[in-house]
Amino acid sequence: MDSRPLQETGVRYFLEVVRCGSITAASERLNVGASAISRQIATLEEHLGAALFERHARGMVPSSAGEVLAAYAYKAAQDADRVAKEIQALSGLKTGLIRLCSTEGMAMEFVPRAMLDFQKRYPGVQFELDVGETFDVSRRLREGDADVGLTFARVAEKDIKVEYSQRSAIMAVMRPTHPLSGAERVTLQQMAAYPLALPPVSTTIRQLFDIACSARAIAIVPALCSNSASAVYDFVANSDAITLSGRVAVSHRMSAGTLAAVPVRERGMAQRDIEIQTLAGRSLPGLVQEFVSFLATRLAPLG
């Protein structure tokens, strides 16, 4: 194999194909001809002496060699970004961009307030917030599109470092005047007597709920299923419906008296954690590491 440094343009085109899943889609995103991208990838494959993609009818998937190159390229880009930020920090000013990826429930209340309070300490900080589902958070960290991930997790993720974790009990969320709002705990059977507004099956909270209902032989047909947390909370606040949430996602609504939350009495419903995630093996810039610590102190009282 040729040991000369990898060509930067070729690696950039390669990564875009990895992200998009095809040369055509990468061409559109980069505004570069598909033939030019194909030539660069062919040059990389010749340089490395290995095929970087498995080519299928529905797209291109990185080969084992391609996965190794992608991991190297993502880490190299992040290390370069870290060096630039550390050099800027030598001026003594806490400035820079922090890229955060979060699930929607936490992005509605917890994350915006945390960012605002952090900016009060360091007015020169800018944030970029990307909201997605649980699997999106880890993927964006791996692909170098985020510095910090904030999500709920049930199992360990490959190439992901958990900077902070705490158990997140699942709550039954309802309007304050709901017949069950004064209960110490509620059961699945009690919840099943009311309309349910649930998140999609791709979320950890829905997966745990469905598993628990199956174990209890309780059939549930939700009155509403939506990937919009704000729509679900508004639906619940104006009806007898019940939804599911961790305390961190609704703590401010509880304090404002617009929603109430009661713990669900079901052992299996507690098997998930709130996690602050970063990419394993990456050295975080000082400002990003400080924000990670700040988030952990904000999460601790909400467990």
N, C-alpha and C positions, 0 to 999 in steps of 0.2 A: 504493500500500500504506500502511496505517495505521502510523505510526512510533512509536506509544506502546509502552511496555515490554510484553513478553509476560506474560500472566497465569501466576503460579507454579503454581497448581493445574492449569491446563490443560496446561502443559508436563510436569508430573509424571505426569498421566494418559497423555499422549502417549507418554512414555518407557516406561511400563509396557506399553502396547500394542505398542511396538516390541520389547520384550524377550519378550513372551508370544506375539506373532503373531496375537492376536485380542482383540476387546473382551471377549468372554465370559471368557477366561482371565484377562485383566487385572482384570475385575470381581471374580473369585473371590479373586485375590491381594490386592487392595486392600480387599476387603469394601465395595465401592461399587457402586451400581446401574449396570448396563450403559447405561441411558438417560442417566445423568448423565455418564458418560465420553463417550458419543457426542456429547452437547451441547457438552462442553468442546472436543472435537476439531473439531467443526463451527465453533465460535467461533474457534478458532485458525486454521482454514483461511480463514475469512472475513477475519480480521484480517490475515493474510499475503497473501491473494489468490492462494492456490495450494493444490492438493490435496496432502495430506501422506502419503497412502497409496494404493497400488494394491490394490484389493479383489478377491480371488480366492475361488473356492469353498473352498479349503483354508486360507484365512487372509488376513491383511493384511501387505503388504510395504511398507516406506517408499518413497515416490517420491524423485526426485532432490531435491526441496525438503525432503522428510522427512528424508533423510540429512543434509542441511545443518543442519537444526534439531536433530537428534539429536546431531551432533558438537558444536554450540554448547552444548547443554544439558548434555552430559556434562562438557565442559571447564569450564563455569561452576560446576557443582557441585563439581568437584575443586578449582578455584581458591578457592572459598569455604572448603572444608575445609582447604586449605593455609594460608590466612590465619588461621583459627582456631588451627591448630596452632602457627604462628609466634608468635602473640600469647601462647599458653600458654608457649612456650619462653622468653619474655622473663623469666620468673621464674628462669631459670637451671637449671631441672630438666629432665632429659631424660625426658620422659614422652610418652605418646601411643600410638595404635593404628597398627600397620603391617599392611596387608592384602596377603597374599602368595598368589599362585596358582602352582601347580607341577604338573608331571607326577608320576605316582605313583612312578616309580623313584627320583627324587630326594627325594620326600617321605618315603620309608621310612627313610632314614639321614641323608643329608646335611643336609636342611632342618631337622629337629628339633634336631640337634646345633648347627647354626649359630644357631638361635633361642635356644637355652639359653645359649650362650656370649655372645651379644649382650646377653642379659638380665643376665648377670653384670656387664657393664660399666654397663648402664643398667637397674636393677631396676624402674623405673617404666614400662617399655615393655610393651605388650601386643601379641600377634600374633593375626591371624585367617588361618588357612590353608585355602585351597580347592584341592582336588586334582582334576585333570581331564586330558583328552588335550591334545595339542599345540595343536589349533585352539581349545580352550577357553581356553587361557592368553591368547592375543591378543584373543579376543573379550571376555573379562572386563575386560581393560585398556581396550578401546575403550568399553565400556559403563559404565565408572566403578566396577566392583565390585572392583577390585584396584589397589593402588599399584605393585606390583612383580610381574613374571612371571619364572619360572625354567623354561626348557624347552629341548628340542632342536629345531633348525630346519634346513631344507634350503634355503629360499628366503626372500627379504625379505618382510615383511608390511606391508600398507598401514597407515599411521597409527601405526606402532610404531617407537619409538626403541630401538636396541640399545645399552645402556649398557656391556655387556662381552660379549666373545665369544671362545671358544677352540675349537679343533678337538677333537672327541671321537671317538677311534678306537673301533671296535666290537670287543668281546672275546667269545670263546667261553667261557661260564661253565659250570663243572661241579664235581662233588664233588672234594676233594683227592686221593682215591685212584683217580680215573678214569684209564683207560689213556692218555689224551691230556694229562693235567694237567702232565706234565713236558716237553711239547714247547715249542720256542721260538716256533713259529707253527703254526697249523693251516689246512688248506685246506677249501674247501666240500665236496670229495669225501670228505675224512676225516670231517667232521662228518656227512655223509649216511649214514655207516655205523652211526650210533647214533640212538636216539630223540631227537626234537627237541621242546622245549617253547618255544613261540613266542608273542609278544604279538600283538594284533590287527593286521589289515592297515592300520588307520588310523594306526599309529605310524610314525615316520620310520625306526626301526631295522628294522621288518618290511618296509617298502617297499624299502629299500636291499638287504635280503637277497633278496627276491623278484626284484628286477631282476638281481642278480648271478647267482642260480640260473638264471634264464631265459637270460642271456647264455651260461652254461656248459652249457645244456641238461641241467640237473640237476632231476629231478622230486622234490619234497619233499611228503610228507604228514605233518604234525606229529602226534606222539603226544598232545600237549596244546596247545591254543590258549586263552589266557585273558587277560583284561584285569586280572587280579590279579597284581601282581609278587610278592607274598609267597607266593601259591600256586605260582607257577612256580618260585621259588627253593627252596621246600620240596620240590617234586617232583624237582628236579634234585639236591638234596643227598642224597636217599634212593634214587637210581637211577643208571643209566648215561646218563641223558638229558643233553642239552646245551641251553643257552639262549643268548641274545645279550644283551649289556648294555654300557653304557659303564662305565669304571672308577669314575666318581663314584657310581654307584648301588650298587656292591658292595664298595667299598674297606674298609669296616669288617668285613664278613663275610670278606673275604680276610685281614685282619689277625687276626681271631679264629680262622682256620683252618677255617671251616665251608664255604667255597667257594674255588675256584681260578679264575683267569681267564687265558686265553691269547689273544694277538692273532690276528685272522683275516687270513690272507694273501690279500687280495683288494682291489685298488686302489679299486674303486668303493664299497667298504664304509666308506670314511673320509669320505664327502662329507656330513657333518653337523656342526653346531656346537652347543655349549652356549651359550645366550644368557641374559643378564639383560636383561629388557625393561621399558620403561615406555611410557606414552602420549606420542607425539610432540607437542611444543608445550606440554606441561604443565610447570610449575615445581614441582619436588618440594619438600616440606617438608625442612628441614635434617636431621631425624632419619631420614627415609626415604632421603635421599641418602647419609647415613652408613652405613645398613644395606646399600645397594647396593655401596658401596666395600668393606664388610666381607665381603660374599658373594664379591666378585671375588678378594679375597686368599685366601679359603678354597678357591676353585675352582682357582686357578693351579697348585698342586702335583698336581692330579688329572687334568690334561689328557693 
